[in-house]
Each structure stands twice: as C-alpha cells, then as structure tokens.
Amino acid sequence: MSAVGVSYAQSGSVTLYGIVDTGYEFSSSKLNTHWAANNSGTSVKTKKAGLKSGGLSASRVGFKGQEPLGNGLSATFHMEMRFNSANGAWRSHKTAAGETVTGFAARTLVGLKGPFGHFALGRENTPIDNNVFPLDIQGHTRNDIPLTGKVEGLFYNGQFGGLGVEATVGRNQSVTTEGGVKTEDKVSEFGYGVGLKYSTGAFSIAGVAQQFRPGTIKRDASGNITSDTRGRKDEFGLAVSYKLGDVRLVSNYIYAKSSPRNSNAYSRWEHLNFGVEYKSGPFTAVAEVGRNRAKALNHIEKLGKHYGDAVTSAFPGDFRLKGAGTNFVVGGNYAFSKRTDLYVRGGRRGALNATVYNPDGTVRGKVKGHTNYVFAGLRHRF
C-alpha cells in the first residue's frame, strides 16, 4: 500500500494512506427451496447490475504514525475509516457493545513498539484477517464465511526472523446489581486469538485459532435466570503459499462454528480453496476453486443471512442441516503503475446445496442456491 508521510514535532511522523476501488458488477442469484412432504417448492431469481465499491480491496483512508521515545521504544497510533467509493458514504461498523458507528471504526489503535514487538490497545482486525487472508489471491472464493469482524482489546504482534506472532485478548463487560442481587451480566465481547506466520524464501504458511464468547445473562430479583443469550464462536484458519518463478500457488482452509451456551444447537461453515496466480510484466492472471461445507442443528448464525433466513422461513421448528457447494473465480489485472491497476473477475459465490432433516432423521426438504457474477474495476492506492 502506498502512503504519504508527514513529519511532526521534532522526530515523529504521520502517514496518510488509502485505497479507492470502484467497479461495475453484473450478478445473477438463484435460491431454491423444496418441501419433501408435498413435493413442492419455490425458486427465487435475482439479477443485479450496478456500481460496486471494493471489488478487490475495501475502499479506505487512514492515518498511522509513531514517535521515538528512546532506548528503542516508540509510541504508535493507527486510525482507519472505510467508505463506499461508489456513492461516497462512510461504512458503518458494529462495536463490541452492538452499537452501529461510523468514523475510525475500521481500526483505532494506540500502542508501544520496541525490540519485544508491538503492543496496542483499541480496535483491530482479528488474527485470521491479518495472517491467513493475505496469503490468498485477490478476488478469492472465501467471502461466504460469516467470520468475526473487528474486535476490541489488547493486541500484540512481533517478528522473530521468519516467524511472525500475533495475539489478541479482550473483555468488555457490564454488570447491573439491584438490592445486592446481580440482575444483568453483559459481556459484549470476550475472546482471544493467536496467529503464527512463517515465511522463508518462496514459501509461507500461517495458522490461526480464535474464540469469542459474547452474550447476556438476566436474572429476576431472586437471582433466577430469566434469559441467557451467551454464545461461543470458534474460528480457525490455515493458509499456505508457494512461489515458483512467475507462478504462485495458494490454499486456504477456514472453519467457523457458533453455538449458544447450555445447548446442543450449533451452526458451522467450512471452506477449502486452491488457487493459482501468474504474473508476467504488468499482467496478472488468477484462478481459484473453493469448496463450501455447512452443518447446523437448530441454529443459523454461521449459515449467513441468505441461507439462514431461507431455512427459518421455509422450515420452521427444530431441524438439522447438511450441505456443500463449489465456488470458483477467474480473472486478471493490468498494472498501470505500482499504485493503479485495472481488473476483471468472474465466477460463482455463495454456493450451497443443503438437505434439511426433521429431528427423527427424515428429510424435510432442500435449500439450494448460488450467485454467478462478473465485475470489472479500477483500483488506486495512495
């Protein structure tokens, strides 16, 4: 990413950076539901065409800087905002407390950096975002996965030779007590994540494990629990990249599971992809195929809004779901300079062919869908 640096005071520096990525997309989506009981179903088709922001990279603007403090120690800060480059609107984000905010909600950090590494407090990407995803191709097949986005807490990253280490931990909690009785205990975000990334020559590998446990417990005046929305989100990622001359081979595996506390309900989504990138002068060609797998028991969070809403509306009541689907993408980039490139992508996303079962194991119905798309755009980094 390119950047513009500005000095402040005597020894500090501030860097302004950003990306503007805008294109035009044509897409055609299909969602079919089928009921086994009466052998009937519905088919919904949606076609869209229009400007698209962030075809390959989210449009953003940010500031980062540091001030040397002596003895190898520096104070740092990093602030970033996202925006829709197609209409100029700032992107909104959900905070750990569930509030919808704009501004520097994409990243807001203040920290200390030294020979030990970098510690920072604030809001940042998860370790999966920072370690696993950069090893994939641009315009990948894994966007279907409903992963935890930004988190708030304490962050650490350090580089020890070819080994990079990243960790995060956070807890945001509020407790309400009435008459000596705890009536509400709300944990808007409690979790941790650890990531390792090792690079040597043409080979890179990264692995991440992260877990988050949000939720609220409410009690009456006697201390009896009246509601419990606590849950657990387990997310894992593994990525490898190998460069052979002008060719780079990549593979990503992502696992995401969500489950309410004190329940056997859950929803899970997995994705495995294999991709290739070829560079020749200003041209880059990419191709990738990815396989989705989904399982769920009386829970829809990790199925995403698209399939989650379809399951609950078409098949109300207790259920079990199992399905799979294949995504793919092909495309290319032409670099006018190190900062500006033109790109095109076409493929399939959101593919899933799932069977919904009754609690007794009999088939209740099926849900099947995908989106075919093609888009082209122009991206500039500054």
C-alpha positions in Angstrom: 0.0 0.0 0.0 1.4 3.4 -0.9 1.4 6.2 1.6 2.3 9.9 2.1 4.4 10.7 5.1 4.4 13.9 7.1 6.7 14.8 9.9 5.5 16.3 13.2 7.3 17.9 16.2 11.0 17.0 16.0 11.1 13.3 15.4 7.6 11.9 15.0 5.9 11.0 11.7 2.4 10.6 10.4 1.5 8.6 7.3 -1.7 9.2 5.2 -2.7 6.1 3.2 -5.7 4.8 1.4 -7.4 2.8 -1.4 -10.1 3.8 -3.8 -11.5 0.7 -5.5 -14.6 1.1 -7.7 -16.1 -1.1 -10.4 -19.2 -2.3 -12.1 -20.8 -5.7 -11.4 -23.4 -7.9 -13.1 -24.8 -10.7 -10.9 -27.5 -13.4 -11.1 -28.6 -15.2 -7.9 -30.8 -18.2 -7.5 -32.3 -19.6 -4.3 -34.5 -22.8 -4.5 -36.4 -24.4 -1.6 -38.2 -27.8 -1.8 -40.6 -29.4 0.6 -40.4 -33.2 0.7 -43.9 -33.6 2.3 -45.8 -32.4 -0.7 -43.1 -32.4 -3.3 -43.4 -28.7 -4.0 -41.1 -25.7 -3.8 -40.1 -22.2 -4.7 -37.5 -20.7 -6.9 -36.3 -17.1 -6.5 -34.1 -15.5 -9.1 -32.5 -12.0 -8.7 -30.4 -10.1 -11.2 -28.4 -7.0 -10.3 -26.2 -4.6 -12.2 -24.5 -1.5 -10.8 -21.5 0.2 -9.4 -19.6 -1.8 -6.8 -17.2 -0.5 -4.2 -14.3 -2.6 -3.1 -14.2 -5.2 -5.8 -10.8 -6.4 -4.7 -9.9 -4.2 -1.8 -12.2 -2.3 0.6 -12.0 1.5 -0.1 -10.5 3.2 2.9 -8.5 6.1 4.2 -6.2 6.0 7.3 -3.5 7.6 9.3 -0.7 6.0 11.2 2.4 7.3 12.9 5.0 6.8 15.5 7.3 8.9 17.8 10.6 7.6 19.0 10.8 7.6 22.8 14.4 6.5 23.2 16.1 3.2 24.1 14.5 1.5 21.1 10.9 2.3 22.2 8.3 4.1 20.1 4.8 5.3 20.6 2.4 4.4 17.8 -1.1 5.1 16.6 -3.2 3.8 13.7 -6.7 5.0 12.6 -8.7 3.8 9.6 -12.1 4.5 8.1 -13.9 2.6 5.3 -16.2 4.1 2.8 -18.3 3.2 -0.2 -16.4 4.6 -3.2 -19.5 4.1 -5.5 -21.6 6.6 -3.6 -19.2 8.4 -1.1 -20.9 7.1 2.1 -18.9 6.2 5.1 -19.1 2.5 6.0 -20.7 1.7 9.4 -19.4 -0.9 11.8 -20.8 -2.8 14.8 -18.9 -2.2 18.0 -18.4 -4.9 20.7 -21.4 -3.4 22.5 -23.6 -3.8 19.4 -23.7 -0.1 18.5 -23.6 0.9 14.9 -20.9 3.6 14.3 -19.1 5.3 11.6 -15.7 7.1 11.7 -12.5 5.3 12.6 -14.3 2.1 13.5 -12.3 0.0 11.0 -9.1 0.4 13.1 -8.3 2.6 16.0 -5.1 1.7 17.9 -2.6 3.3 20.2 0.5 1.4 21.4 4.1 0.9 22.2 6.7 -0.7 19.9 10.2 -2.0 20.8 12.6 -4.9 20.4 9.9 -7.1 22.2 7.4 -6.4 19.4 4.3 -4.2 19.3 1.5 -3.9 21.9 -1.6 -1.8 21.1 -5.0 -1.1 22.6 -8.2 -0.4 20.7 -10.0 -1.9 17.7 -8.4 -4.1 15.1 -8.8 -7.0 12.6 -8.8 -10.5 14.0 -5.6 -12.6 13.6 -7.3 -14.6 10.8 -7.8 -11.3 8.8 -4.1 -10.3 9.3 -2.3 -13.6 8.9 -4.4 -16.1 6.8 -6.2 -13.9 4.3 -3.1 -12.1 2.9 -1.8 -15.4 1.5 -4.8 -15.9 -0.7 -5.3 -14.5 -4.2 -7.0 -11.2 -4.8 -10.6 -11.8 -5.7 -10.9 -15.1 -3.8 -13.7 -17.6 -3.2 -14.0 -17.5 0.6 -16.3 -14.5 1.1 -19.2 -16.7 2.1 -17.8 -17.4 5.5 -19.5 -15.4 8.3 -16.5 -14.7 10.4 -16.0 -12.3 13.4 -15.0 -8.9 12.0 -13.3 -6.2 14.0 -12.6 -6.8 17.7 -11.7 -4.6 20.6 -9.0 -5.3 23.2 -5.2 -5.7 23.6 -3.2 -6.7 20.6 0.4 -7.9 20.1 2.5 -8.7 17.1 6.2 -9.5 16.8 8.6 -10.6 14.2 11.4 -13.1 15.1 13.4 -13.9 12.0 11.0 -15.5 9.6 8.4 -16.2 12.3 5.6 -13.7 12.9 3.5 -13.9 16.1 0.1 -12.2 16.6 -2.2 -12.4 19.6 -5.3 -10.6 20.8 -7.4 -10.7 24.0 -10.3 -8.6 25.1 -13.2 -8.4 27.6 -15.9 -5.8 27.6 -18.4 -6.4 30.4 -21.1 -4.5 32.3 -22.8 -5.8 35.5 -26.0 -4.4 37.0 -26.9 -5.1 40.6 -30.2 -4.3 42.3 -30.7 -4.8 46.1 -27.5 -6.8 46.3 -28.6 -9.2 43.5 -26.9 -9.3 40.2 -29.7 -8.8 37.7 -27.7 -8.4 34.5 -24.3 -9.5 33.4 -23.5 -8.5 29.8 -20.3 -9.5 28.1 -20.4 -7.7 24.7 -17.1 -9.2 23.7 -14.8 -11.7 25.4 -12.3 -13.6 23.4 -8.8 -14.3 22.3 -6.9 -15.2 19.2 -3.4 -16.5 18.4 -1.8 -16.5 14.9 1.6 -17.7 13.6 3.0 -16.9 10.2 6.3 -18.3 8.9 8.0 -17.2 5.7 11.2 -18.4 4.1 12.1 -17.7 0.5 9.2 -18.6 -1.8 7.2 -20.5 0.9 4.8 -19.0 3.5 2.5 -20.7 6.0 0.1 -19.2 8.5 -2.2 -20.7 11.2 -4.7 -19.0 13.5 -7.1 -20.1 16.3 -9.6 -17.6 17.8 -12.6 -17.8 20.0 -15.2 -15.2 21.1 -17.9 -15.5 23.8 -20.5 -12.7 23.7 -23.8 -12.7 25.5 -26.0 -11.5 28.3 -27.5 -13.2 31.4 -30.6 -11.6 33.0 -32.0 -12.5 36.4 -35.0 -11.6 38.4 -35.0 -10.1 41.9 -34.5 -13.5 43.4 -31.4 -14.2 41.3 -33.1 -16.7 39.0 -32.0 -16.6 35.4 -34.8 -15.3 33.1 -32.8 -15.2 29.8 -29.4 -16.3 28.7 -28.0 -15.3 25.3 -24.4 -16.3 25.8 -22.7 -18.0 22.9 -19.4 -19.2 21.7 -17.7 -18.7 18.3 -14.8 -20.9 17.3 -12.8 -19.9 14.2 -9.7 -21.5 12.7 -7.7 -20.7 9.6 -4.7 -22.2 7.8 -3.1 -20.9 4.7 0.0 -21.8 2.5 1.6 -20.0 -0.4 4.4 -21.2 -2.6 6.0 -19.2 -5.4 7.7 -20.9 -8.3 9.1 -18.4 -10.7 6.2 -16.3 -12.1 3.6 -18.6 -10.6 2.3 -18.6 -7.0 0.2 -21.4 -5.6 -2.1 -20.9 -2.6 -4.5 -22.8 -0.5 -6.8 -21.6 2.4 -8.8 -23.6 4.9 -11.3 -21.8 7.1 -13.5 -23.2 9.9 -16.2 -21.2 11.7 -18.7 -22.6 14.3 -21.2 -20.8 16.5 -23.2 -22.3 19.3 -25.4 -21.0 22.2 -24.3 -21.8 25.7 -26.1 -24.7 27.6 -27.5 -26.1 24.3 -26.5 -28.7 21.7 -27.5 -26.3 18.9 -24.8 -25.1 16.5 -24.1 -23.9 13.0 -20.9 -24.5 11.2 -19.3 -23.4 7.9 -16.1 -24.7 6.4 -14.2 -23.6 3.2 -11.2 -25.1 1.4 -9.8 -23.5 -1.7 -6.9 -23.9 -4.1 -5.7 -21.0 -6.3 -3.0 -20.0 -8.7 -1.6 -16.6 -9.6 0.6 -15.9 -12.7 2.5 -12.7 -13.3 4.1 -11.5 -16.5 5.1 -7.9 -16.7 2.1 -5.7 -15.9 -0.3 -8.6 -16.3 -1.5 -10.9 -13.5 -3.9 -13.8 -14.1 -5.7 -15.6 -11.2 -7.9 -18.6 -10.8 -9.3 -20.4 -7.8 -11.8 -23.1 -6.9 -13.3 -23.4 -3.4 -15.5 -25.9 -1.6 -18.1 -24.9 1.0 -19.5 -27.3 3.6 -22.2 -26.4 6.1 -23.8 -28.2 9.1 -26.4 -26.9 11.6 -28.6 -28.1 14.4 -31.4 -25.6 15.4 -29.1 -22.7 14.7 -28.5 -20.5 11.7 -25.8 -17.8 12.6 -22.9 -19.4 10.6 -25.2 -20.1 7.6 -25.2 -16.4 6.9 -28.2 -14.2 6.4 -29.0 -15.5 2.9 -29.4 -19.2 3.8 -30.3 -18.6 7.5 -33.4 -16.6 6.6 -34.3 -19.2 3.9 -34.1 -22.1 6.4 -36.1 -20.4 9.2 -38.9 -19.1 6.9 -39.3 -22.3 4.8 -38.6 -24.9 7.5 -39.7 -23.5 11.0 -39.2 -25.6 14.1 -36.4 -28.0 15.1 -34.1 -29.1 12.2 -30.8 -30.5 11.2 -29.0 -29.3 8.0 -26.1 -30.7 6.0 -24.8 -29.4 2.6 -22.0 -28.4 0.4 -21.3 -26.3 -2.7 -18.4 -25.2 -5.0 -17.3 -21.7 -5.7 -14.8 -20.5 -8.4 -13.3 -17.4 -9.8 -11.1 -16.5 -12.8 -9.7 -13.1 -13.8 -6.8 -10.8 -14.4 -5.2 -7.4 -13.5 -3.3 -4.9 -15.6 -1.0 -2.6 -13.6 -0.6 0.9 -15.0 1.8 1.6 -12.1 2.7 0.2 -8.7 -0.4 2.1 -7.3 -3.0 1.8 -10.0 -4.5 -1.3 -11.7 -7.4 -2.3 -13.8 -9.0 -5.7 -13.0 -11.8 -8.1 -14.1 -13.2 -11.1 -12.2 -15.9 -13.6 -13.0 -17.2 -16.7 -11.1 -19.6 -18.2 -8.6 -20.0 -17.4 -4.9 -22.4 -18.4 -2.1 -22.8 -21.9 -3.5 -24.7 -24.4 -1.2 -26.8 -27.4 -1.9 -28.2 -28.4 1.5 -30.7 -31.0 2.9 -32.8 -30.1 5.8 -33.8 -33.0 8.1 -36.5 -33.5 10.8 -35.4 -34.3 14.3 -36.2 -38.0 13.6 -33.8 -38.0 10.7 -36.3 -38.0 7.8 -35.9 -35.4 5.0 -37.9 -32.3 5.4 -36.7 -30.5 2.3 -33.8 -28.9 0.5 -32.2 -25.5 0.1 -30.0 -24.8 -2.9 -28.5 -21.5 -4.2 -25.6 -19.6 -5.7 -24.7 -16.3 -7.3 -22.9 -16.0 -10.7 -21.1 -12.7 -11.2 -18.7 -10.7 -13.4 -17.2 -7.4 -12.4 -14.5 -5.0 -13.6 -13.0 -2.1 -11.8 -10.2 0.3 -11.3 -8.1 0.5 -8.1 -5.8 3.2 -6.9 -3.7 3.1 -3.7 -2.2 6.2 -2.2 
